[in-house]
Amino acid sequence: MHSLAAAYTTFYEHCPVLKAPSQEVVETWLLLCQLTGQILRQGMDLLGIGTPKRL
């Protein structure tokens, strides 16, 4: 789970999602962000660690 969070942080730092070159890329990157959040949330839940609903 730590490696996923680290990889996502690197992606987020280098790829400004809302400034992507096209609307299609923006939508794809937003989906990537959403799915990554879901996976991290599920992993934390399995470990019994609460997460905020929204940041």
N, CA, C and O atoms as a GROMACS GRO file, in nm:
protein
  220
    1MET      N    1   0.083  -0.118   0.000
    1MET     CA    2   0.000   0.000   0.000
    1MET      C    3   0.087   0.124   0.000
    1MET      O    4   0.054   0.224  -0.064
    2HIS      N    5   0.199   0.117   0.071
    2HIS     CA    6   0.290   0.231   0.074
    2HIS      C    7   0.345   0.261  -0.064
    2HIS      O    8   0.357   0.378  -0.102
    3SER      N    9   0.378   0.158  -0.140
    3SER     CA   10   0.434   0.180  -0.274
    3SER      C   11   0.330   0.243  -0.367
    3SER      O   12   0.366   0.325  -0.452
    4LEU      N   13   0.203   0.207  -0.352
    4LEU     CA   14   0.098   0.269  -0.432
    4LEU      C   15   0.086   0.417  -0.397
    4LEU      O   16   0.076   0.502  -0.486
    5ALA      N   17   0.085   0.448  -0.269
    5ALA     CA   18   0.075   0.588  -0.226
    5ALA      C   19   0.194   0.668  -0.276
    5ALA      O   20   0.178   0.782  -0.319
    6ALA      N   21   0.314   0.610  -0.271
    6ALA     CA   22   0.434   0.679  -0.319
    6ALA      C   23   0.427   0.702  -0.470
    6ALA      O   24   0.461   0.810  -0.519
    7ALA      N   25   0.384   0.601  -0.544
    7ALA     CA   26   0.372   0.614  -0.689
    7ALA      C   27   0.268   0.719  -0.725
    7ALA      O   28   0.288   0.798  -0.818
    8TYR      N   29   0.156   0.720  -0.654
    8TYR     CA   30   0.052   0.820  -0.681
    8TYR      C   31   0.103   0.961  -0.651
    8TYR      O   32   0.074   1.055  -0.726
    9THR      N   33   0.177   0.976  -0.543
    9THR     CA   34   0.232   1.107  -0.509
    9THR      C   35   0.324   1.158  -0.620
    9THR      O   36   0.318   1.275  -0.657
   10THR      N   37   0.406   1.070  -0.672
   10THR     CA   38   0.495   1.108  -0.782
   10THR      C   39   0.414   1.150  -0.905
   10THR      O   40   0.443   1.252  -0.968
   11PHE      N   41   0.312   1.071  -0.938
   11PHE     CA   42   0.224   1.106  -1.050
   11PHE      C   43   0.161   1.242  -1.027
   11PHE      O   44   0.163   1.327  -1.117
   12TYR      N   45   0.105   1.265  -0.910
   12TYR     CA   46   0.034   1.388  -0.880
   12TYR      C   47   0.126   1.510  -0.887
   12TYR      O   48   0.084   1.617  -0.931
   13GLU      N   49   0.251   1.493  -0.843
   13GLU     CA   50   0.347   1.603  -0.847
   13GLU      C   51   0.388   1.639  -0.990
   13GLU      O   52   0.414   1.755  -1.020
   14HIS      N   53   0.393   1.540  -1.078
   14HIS     CA   54   0.443   1.564  -1.213
   14HIS      C   55   0.334   1.582  -1.320
   14HIS      O   56   0.364   1.623  -1.432
   15CYS      N   57   0.212   1.551  -1.286
   15CYS     CA   58   0.103   1.559  -1.384
   15CYS      C   59  -0.012   1.642  -1.327
   15CYS      O   60  -0.100   1.588  -1.260
   16PRO      N   61  -0.011   1.772  -1.352
   16PRO     CA   62  -0.122   1.855  -1.302
   16PRO      C   63  -0.253   1.816  -1.372
   16PRO      O   64  -0.277   1.853  -1.487
   17VAL      N   65  -0.334   1.742  -1.302
   17VAL     CA   66  -0.452   1.678  -1.360
   17VAL      C   67  -0.542   1.776  -1.434
   17VAL      O   68  -0.581   1.749  -1.547
   18LEU      N   69  -0.575   1.888  -1.373
   18LEU     CA   70  -0.668   1.981  -1.436
   18LEU      C   71  -0.604   2.063  -1.548
   18LEU      O   72  -0.673   2.136  -1.619
   19LYS      N   73  -0.473   2.051  -1.564
   19LYS     CA   74  -0.402   2.121  -1.672
   19LYS      C   75  -0.352   2.023  -1.778
   19LYS      O   76  -0.259   2.054  -1.852
   20ALA      N   77  -0.414   1.908  -1.785
   20ALA     CA   78  -0.374   1.806  -1.884
   20ALA      C   79  -0.396   1.861  -2.025
   20ALA      O   80  -0.474   1.954  -2.044
   21PRO      N   81  -0.326   1.804  -2.123
   21PRO     CA   82  -0.331   1.858  -2.259
   21PRO      C   83  -0.466   1.848  -2.330
   21PRO      O   84  -0.491   1.921  -2.425
   22SER      N   85  -0.554   1.759  -2.285
   22SER     CA   86  -0.686   1.748  -2.348
   22SER      C   87  -0.789   1.706  -2.244
   22SER      O   88  -0.755   1.656  -2.137
   23GLN      N   89  -0.915   1.726  -2.278
   23GLN     CA   90  -1.023   1.687  -2.188
   23GLN      C   91  -1.024   1.536  -2.165
   23GLN      O   92  -1.054   1.490  -2.055
   24GLU      N   93  -0.990   1.461  -2.268
   24GLU     CA   94  -0.985   1.315  -2.255
   24GLU      C   95  -0.879   1.273  -2.153
   24GLU      O   96  -0.902   1.182  -2.073
   25VAL      N   97  -0.764   1.338  -2.156
   25VAL     CA   98  -0.658   1.307  -2.060
   25VAL      C   99  -0.700   1.349  -1.920
   25VAL      O  100  -0.674   1.278  -1.823
   26VAL      N  101  -0.765   1.464  -1.906
   26VAL     CA  102  -0.815   1.509  -1.776
   26VAL      C  103  -0.908   1.402  -1.718
   26VAL      O  104  -0.894   1.364  -1.602
   27GLU      N  105  -1.002   1.355  -1.798
   27GLU     CA  106  -1.097   1.255  -1.750
   27GLU      C  107  -1.028   1.124  -1.712
   27GLU      O  108  -1.064   1.062  -1.612
   28THR      N  109  -0.930   1.084  -1.790
   28THR     CA  110  -0.857   0.961  -1.760
   28THR      C  111  -0.778   0.975  -1.631
   28THR      O  112  -0.780   0.885  -1.547
   29TRP      N  113  -0.709   1.088  -1.615
   29TRP     CA  114  -0.631   1.111  -1.493
   29TRP      C  115  -0.721   1.123  -1.371
   29TRP      O  116  -0.685   1.075  -1.263
   30LEU      N  117  -0.838   1.186  -1.386
   30LEU     CA  118  -0.932   1.193  -1.274
   30LEU      C  119  -0.980   1.054  -1.234
   30LEU      O  120  -0.994   1.024  -1.116
   31LEU      N  121  -1.004   0.970  -1.332
   31LEU     CA  122  -1.044   0.832  -1.303
   31LEU      C  123  -0.932   0.759  -1.230
   31LEU      O  124  -0.958   0.686  -1.134
   32LEU      N  125  -0.808   0.779  -1.273
   32LEU     CA  126  -0.694   0.720  -1.205
   32LEU      C  127  -0.688   0.766  -1.060
   32LEU      O  128  -0.664   0.686  -0.970
   33CYS      N  129  -0.710   0.894  -1.037
   33CYS     CA  130  -0.711   0.948  -0.901
   33CYS      C  131  -0.821   0.883  -0.817
   33CYS      O  132  -0.799   0.844  -0.703
   34GLN      N  133  -0.940   0.873  -0.875
   34GLN     CA  134  -1.054   0.815  -0.803
   34GLN      C  135  -1.027   0.669  -0.768
   34GLN      O  136  -1.050   0.628  -0.654
   35LEU      N  137  -0.979   0.592  -0.863
   35LEU     CA  138  -0.954   0.450  -0.838
   35LEU      C  139  -0.841   0.428  -0.738
   35LEU      O  140  -0.848   0.338  -0.654
   36THR      N  141  -0.739   0.511  -0.746
   36THR     CA  142  -0.629   0.502  -0.650
   36THR      C  143  -0.681   0.531  -0.509
   36THR      O  144  -0.646   0.462  -0.414
   37GLY      N  145  -0.765   0.632  -0.497
   37GLY     CA  146  -0.824   0.665  -0.367
   37GLY      C  147  -0.907   0.550  -0.312
   37GLY      O  148  -0.901   0.520  -0.193
   38GLN      N  149  -0.984   0.486  -0.398
   38GLN     CA  150  -1.066   0.372  -0.355
   38GLN      C  151  -0.979   0.258  -0.304
   38GLN      O  152  -1.008   0.198  -0.200
   39ILE      N  153  -0.873   0.227  -0.377
   39ILE     CA  154  -0.784   0.118  -0.337
   39ILE      C  155  -0.717   0.150  -0.203
   39ILE      O  156  -0.710   0.064  -0.115
   40LEU      N  157  -0.668   0.272  -0.189
   40LEU     CA  158  -0.602   0.310  -0.064
   40LEU      C  159  -0.702   0.308   0.053
   40LEU      O  160  -0.669   0.263   0.162
   41ARG      N  161  -0.823   0.355   0.028
   41ARG     CA  162  -0.927   0.356   0.132
   41ARG      C  163  -0.961   0.213   0.174
   41ARG      O  164  -0.975   0.186   0.294
   42GLN      N  165  -0.975   0.123   0.078
   42GLN     CA  166  -1.006  -0.017   0.110
   42GLN      C  167  -0.892  -0.082   0.189
   42GLN      O  168  -0.917  -0.156   0.284
   43GLY      N  169  -0.770  -0.054   0.149
   43GLY     CA  170  -0.655  -0.108   0.222
   43GLY      C  171  -0.650  -0.058   0.364
   43GLY      O  172  -0.624  -0.136   0.457
   44MET      N  173  -0.674   0.070   0.383
   44MET     CA  174  -0.674   0.127   0.518
   44MET      C  175  -0.788   0.068   0.600
   44MET      O  176  -0.772   0.040   0.719
   45ASP      N  177  -0.903   0.048   0.536
   45ASP     CA  178  -1.018  -0.011   0.606
   45ASP      C  179  -0.985  -0.153   0.652
   45ASP      O  180  -1.019  -0.192   0.764
   46LEU      N  181  -0.919  -0.230   0.567
   46LEU     CA  182  -0.881  -0.367   0.604
   46LEU      C  183  -0.785  -0.367   0.724
   46LEU      O  184  -0.783  -0.462   0.803
   47LEU      N  185  -0.705  -0.261   0.735
   47LEU     CA  186  -0.612  -0.249   0.847
   47LEU      C  187  -0.678  -0.188   0.971
   47LEU      O  188  -0.615  -0.178   1.077
   48GLY      N  189  -0.805  -0.148   0.957
   48GLY     CA  190  -0.876  -0.088   1.070
   48GLY      C  191  -0.841   0.057   1.094
   48GLY      O  192  -0.859   0.109   1.204
   49ILE      N  193  -0.790   0.124   0.989
   49ILE     CA  194  -0.752   0.264   0.999
   49ILE      C  195  -0.857   0.347   0.928
   49ILE      O  196  -0.885   0.325   0.811
   50GLY      N  197  -0.916   0.442   0.998
   50GLY     CA  198  -1.018   0.527   0.939
   50GLY      C  199  -0.958   0.628   0.843
   50GLY      O  200  -0.843   0.669   0.856
   51THR      N  201  -1.038   0.667   0.745
   51THR     CA  202  -0.997   0.768   0.649
   51THR      C  203  -1.106   0.874   0.636
   51THR      O  204  -1.224   0.844   0.657
   52PRO      N  205  -1.069   0.997   0.602
   52PRO     CA  206  -1.170   1.100   0.582
   52PRO      C  207  -1.251   1.071   0.456
   52PRO      O  208  -1.199   1.013   0.360
   53LYS      N  209  -1.375   1.109   0.455
   53LYS     CA  210  -1.460   1.091   0.336
   53LYS      C  211  -1.412   1.178   0.221
   53LYS      O  212  -1.419   1.139   0.104
   54ARG      N  213  -1.362   1.298   0.256
   54ARG     CA  214  -1.320   1.395   0.155
   54ARG      C  215  -1.204   1.476   0.207
   54ARG      O  216  -1.192   1.500   0.327
   55LEU      N  217  -1.119   1.518   0.117
   55LEU     CA  218  -1.010   1.608   0.153
   55LEU      C  219  -1.031   1.741   0.088
   55LEU      O  220  -0.950   1.832   0.106
   0.00000   0.00000   0.00000
